[in-house]
Structure formats: C-alpha cells, structure tokens
C-alpha cells in the first residue's frame, strides 16, 4: 500500500533487536508525550476530532486461524486476551490485508506465522470513527508487518496493481534493470532478500516504464509489428 506520510518518529533498536517507527500524514495533528523501547505514547487530533487507540504487537494469538506452524493453539491465552478486552472496554478495529503480521522468517518447513499486531480503540471512541480500518501491509526490514490505520476507511482511489508489460521483453534496458537488482545483496536472510529485491525491481521497472513509454500502451498487433522490425534489424 503506497501512501504519502510526511511525518515520522523513531525509537532506535538496540543492536538488531527492537526498534519502533511511527508515521502520520500532514492532516493529522500528533504530539509525542512519552516513549520507551516498547511504546510510543501520543495525542492525535484528526479533522477536529480525537481518537484513543492502541496499536502494535500484542504477543498473543486470539484464535486458531491466526497462526500457522509452531506449537498447538493455546486456548488459555486466548481466554485471557478476551477477558482483558472486556475489562478494559476495548474493541479491536477490523483489519484487512494479510492473515498474519509476524513471521520467524525461516525455511518453509520451519516457518511460523502469527497475527500478533492489532489496533484497539475504546468502545466510546470507536463510535466516533465507525469507518476506521487497519491495513496489514508488507514487512520490510522487520519480522513484523507494518500496520496502517485509516480513520475514514479504505481510500477510494486505489493504485493500479503492478503488471509486467509484454513490450518490455524487446527492450534491452529492461533486462539490465532486472539483472542489476537481482545480483545486488540486500536483506537479512533469504526470505527478506527476496521480498526486498522483488519490491525494488517493481519500483525500478515502473519508473523506467513511465519515462520510456509514458501512458502509451501497445496492442498485441502493434507489439508483433514492433518485434518483427527489431528482429529484422538485428
């Protein structure tokens, strides 16, 4: 999910562990009150209204379908989780996107994926933002996925999905860009490296396509004619 977030606040990690990041758009008035290695406490005002919420890693799985791999589902922990919500008058804000927010990033046979990251709001405040929704985005440079809170629901304008254009195959520059990205060394492990390279390749090809072709699209017939011309010219 691509969004323009103009402001940021960070809690630096200790070595390779921990670390927090918070981003927000310019139409949100946010003040950081306190922070520590495990939390960032803020006051937020959105379009004249306020919303009290908690976002982050709960370190708890609430139902069997929120985990894949690892030990058996712990019903006692789930019961404690729901009792906690009831006692604190909290409601979980609906989330969309991936089914899991954390992975141990190991090989497929030993991989564990769980939904640990959530967004909660007080029951009272949740009625002021009925359209609020949490988007589970991709995980980059972390074993946790990024969580995006949209107070007014999903944006109507959706970015068109990335699609590899068939006409790129006849351009030498396309092959060079792909090879350049996939021979670089990025990421902390094989799984992370693949995700980072895939995303960066997509971004590079998208930028190159806009500079090279603009908004012009070729029909299948136009492509075949251009391919024939290039093959004859070789």
N, C-alpha and C positions, 0 to 999 in steps of 0.2 A: 504494500500500500504506500503510495507516494503522496506525502503531504508537505506543505511549507510550514515549518516550525521555526520561528525566528529566535526564540529564546531557549536557554538551556542552563541546567545546574547539575554539577557532578560531585560525587563523593568518590575520591580516588581509591582504587583497590589496594590491598596490602599484598605486594608481590603479584601473584597471578590469581589470588582469591578475592572474592567480594567485589565491591565497587557498585555504585548506583548512578543512574542517569535519568534526568527528568527534562522533557522538552515541552514547550507550550507555544501556541500561536499568539500573534500580536493582539488579537481581540480579547485575550484572557489577561486579567489583572491578577498577578500572582506575587506573593511575598513569602520568602522562606523564613520561618520562625526559628526552627531548630533542625539540626541534622546530626547523624552519627553514622557509623559504618553499616547500620542495619535499617535506617529510616531517614526520610526527608519529610519534615512537618511544615506544611504550607497553609496559607489562607488564599482562597481563589474566588474571584468575582467574575462572572460571565454575563455580559449584557445586562448589568444591573442586578442580577440575582446571584445567590451563593449556593453552593452545593457541598455538603460534607461527605467525604468518601475516603475509603482506604483502598490503595492499590498495591499489589505486589505479591511476593512469594508467601503463601500460607503454609508451605511444607506439609500439606495434607491432601489426601485424595478422598473425595466425598462419595464416590460410587465406583463400582467395578469397571464400568465402561470408560473411566477416566485414567486408566492405566493399562499398559501393555508391557508384559515381561516382568521379571523380578519376582518377589515373594507374593504369596496369596493376599487378597484384599483383606484389610484389617477393619472389620465391622465396628470394633470398639472405638477406633479413632474417628470413624465416620459419625458415630453416635455423638461423640464429644463435640465434633465440628458443628452439628446441627443444634445441639444444646447451647453452644456458645453463641450462635446467631440469635437464638430465641432470647437468651438472657441479655444480650446487648442491643436488641432491637435493630439488627442489621439485615439488609436484603442484598443478595448477590445480583449485580447488574448483568443482564443477559450478554453472553459473548458469542461472537461469530468468528469463523476462520478455522484454524487447525483444531483438532480434538485434544491435542496435548501442548503444553507450554514449556516442558523441560525434557531434556534427554541426557543420558550419560555419555552419549556420543561414542559408543563403542561399536564393534562389528555387529552385523545384523543378528547373529546368533546370541550375542550377549547384550543387546541393546535393551534399555529400559526407557519407556516414555510415559510421562505422567502429566496430568493437568494440576499444576501447583499454584499458578499465578491467577489471581482473580481481582475483581473490583467490587467493593461493597459500598452501599450508601445507607444512611439511616432511613428507617421506614418513613419518618416525617418528611425528610428532604427528597426522597425518591419520587414523591407525587408532584414535585415541582419540575422534575425533568423526566417525564414519562417516556420520552423518545430516546433517552440515553442508552448507549450500547457500547460494549467493549469489543475491540477488534484484536484478534490474536494475529500478530504479524510474524515475520520470519525472525530467526535467531541469527545474529551476526556478531562474531567475536564474543559470544557468551553461550552458555548451555541453556539459558532461558530465552524464550521468545519475547519480543517487545510487545507491550500492551498499549493500545491506543484507545483513549476514552473520547467518544463523540457524544457530547451532551444533547445534540439535536438530531441524533440518529445518523444513519449512513448517508453520506453525501450523494446527491442525485447525479452529479457529474462523475462518471466512472471512467478511469483511464483505460483505453483500449488495450486488451491483452497483447503481449509481445508475440509476434508471429514471424518466423523465418521466411523471407521473401525468396521465391524461386529465382528471380532475376539476379540475386546476389551471387549465384553459383558461377556466373560467367565473368565475374569481376575478380581480378587477382588481389585487389586490396582487401576483399572480404576474407579470403584465405589467410592473408598475412595477419589481419587483426585477430582472428581466432587462434592462430598458431602462437602469436605473441602473448596472448593472455594465458593459454593453457600450458605454456612452457615456463611461466613465472612460478615463483614459490610463495604461496600465501596460506594463511590459516594455521591453526594449532594442531590439527590432526587431519586424517584423510577425509572424514565426513565434512568437517568445516571447510577444508580446502576446496572440495567440490562445490559447495554452496557459494562460497565467495567468488570463485572463478566463473561459475555459471551466471551469477548476477552481474559481475563486471563485464563479461562478454556481451551480455544482453544490452547493457548500457552503452558500450562502445559501438556495437552494431546499430543500435537505434540512432545514436548521434551521427554516425557515418552515413546512414540511410537518409537522414534529413538533409545533411549537407550535400550529398551526392544526387539525390533524386527529388528532394522536396516532397510535395504531396502527390506527385505524378505516379500513377500506377499503370503497369503494363497488362494488357490482356494476354491470354495464352498464345493467341496468334501473333501478337506483337513480339512476345518473348521468343517464339520459334524463329521468327524472321531475323531478329537481332542475333540470336545464337548462330544461325546459319551464316550471317555476314561475318561474324567473328571467326568462325571455323574456317571459312574460305580465305580470310585474310591472313591466317597463320601459315 
